[in-house]
Amino acid sequence: MVLVKRHGYAQNKVVNIQLHQLSAICGGVYAIYHKIHVKNVVLRQ
């Protein structure tokens, strides 16, 4: 029972790290897209 709990906890930790990395990558992509979008808007004016 304890082993199953520990294993589940370890898996949750891995999933959390993967989700955190994924959100960080998405945030980076969004930041780059936002910068390009802002530049395009400024260029149009």
Distance bins in CASP14 RR format, pairs under 12 A and 6 or more apart:
PFRMAT RR
TARGET T0000
AUTHOR 0000-0000-0000
RMODE 2
METHOD distances of the structure
MODEL  1
1 7 0 0 0 0 0 1 0 0 0 0 0
1 8 0 0 0 0 0 1 0 0 0 0 0
2 8 0 0 0 0 0 1 0 0 0 0 0
2 9 0 0 0 0 0 1 0 0 0 0 0
3 9 0 0 0 0 0 1 0 0 0 0 0
3 10 0 0 0 0 0 1 0 0 0 0 0
4 10 0 0 0 0 0 1 0 0 0 0 0
4 11 0 0 0 0 0 1 0 0 0 0 0
5 11 0 0 0 0 0 1 0 0 0 0 0
5 12 0 0 0 0 0 1 0 0 0 0 0
6 12 0 0 0 0 0 1 0 0 0 0 0
6 13 0 0 0 0 0 1 0 0 0 0 0
7 13 0 0 0 0 0 1 0 0 0 0 0
7 14 0 0 0 0 0 1 0 0 0 0 0
8 14 0 0 0 0 1 0 0 0 0 0 0
8 15 0 0 0 0 1 0 0 0 0 0 0
8 16 0 0 0 0 0 1 0 0 0 0 0
9 15 0 0 0 0 0 1 0 0 0 0 0
9 16 0 0 0 0 0 1 0 0 0 0 0
10 16 0 0 0 0 0 1 0 0 0 0 0
10 17 0 0 0 0 0 1 0 0 0 0 0
11 17 0 0 0 0 0 1 0 0 0 0 0
11 18 0 0 0 0 0 1 0 0 0 0 0
12 18 0 0 0 0 0 1 0 0 0 0 0
12 19 0 0 0 0 0 1 0 0 0 0 0
13 19 0 0 0 0 0 1 0 0 0 0 0
13 20 0 0 0 0 0 1 0 0 0 0 0
14 20 0 0 0 0 0 1 0 0 0 0 0
14 21 0 0 0 0 0 1 0 0 0 0 0
15 21 0 0 0 0 0 1 0 0 0 0 0
15 22 0 0 0 0 0 1 0 0 0 0 0
16 22 0 0 0 0 0 1 0 0 0 0 0
16 23 0 0 0 0 0 1 0 0 0 0 0
17 23 0 0 0 0 0 1 0 0 0 0 0
17 24 0 0 0 0 0 1 0 0 0 0 0
18 24 0 0 0 0 0 1 0 0 0 0 0
18 25 0 0 0 0 0 1 0 0 0 0 0
19 25 0 0 0 0 0 1 0 0 0 0 0
19 26 0 0 0 0 0 1 0 0 0 0 0
20 26 0 0 0 0 0 1 0 0 0 0 0
20 27 0 0 0 0 0 1 0 0 0 0 0
21 27 0 0 0 0 0 1 0 0 0 0 0
21 28 0 0 0 0 0 1 0 0 0 0 0
22 28 0 0 0 0 0 1 0 0 0 0 0
22 29 0 0 0 0 0 1 0 0 0 0 0
23 29 0 0 0 0 0 1 0 0 0 0 0
23 30 0 0 0 0 0 1 0 0 0 0 0
24 30 0 0 0 0 0 1 0 0 0 0 0
24 31 0 0 0 0 0 1 0 0 0 0 0
25 31 0 0 0 0 0 1 0 0 0 0 0
25 32 0 0 0 0 0 1 0 0 0 0 0
26 32 0 0 0 0 0 1 0 0 0 0 0
26 33 0 0 0 0 0 1 0 0 0 0 0
27 33 0 0 0 0 1 0 0 0 0 0 0
27 34 0 0 0 0 1 0 0 0 0 0 0
27 35 0 0 0 0 0 1 0 0 0 0 0
28 34 0 0 0 0 1 0 0 0 0 0 0
28 35 0 0 0 0 1 0 0 0 0 0 0
29 35 0 0 0 0 0 1 0 0 0 0 0
29 36 0 0 0 0 0 1 0 0 0 0 0
30 36 0 0 0 0 0 1 0 0 0 0 0
30 37 0 0 0 0 1 0 0 0 0 0 0
31 37 0 0 0 0 0 1 0 0 0 0 0
31 38 0 0 0 0 0 1 0 0 0 0 0
32 38 0 0 0 0 0 1 0 0 0 0 0
32 39 0 0 0 0 0 1 0 0 0 0 0
33 39 0 0 0 0 0 1 0 0 0 0 0
33 40 0 0 0 0 0 1 0 0 0 0 0
34 40 0 0 0 0 0 1 0 0 0 0 0
34 41 0 0 0 0 0 1 0 0 0 0 0
35 41 0 0 0 0 0 1 0 0 0 0 0
35 42 0 0 0 0 0 1 0 0 0 0 0
36 42 0 0 0 0 0 1 0 0 0 0 0
36 43 0 0 0 0 0 1 0 0 0 0 0
37 43 0 0 0 0 0 1 0 0 0 0 0
37 44 0 0 0 0 0 1 0 0 0 0 0
38 44 0 0 0 0 0 1 0 0 0 0 0
38 45 0 0 0 0 0 1 0 0 0 0 0
39 45 0 0 0 0 0 1 0 0 0 0 0
END
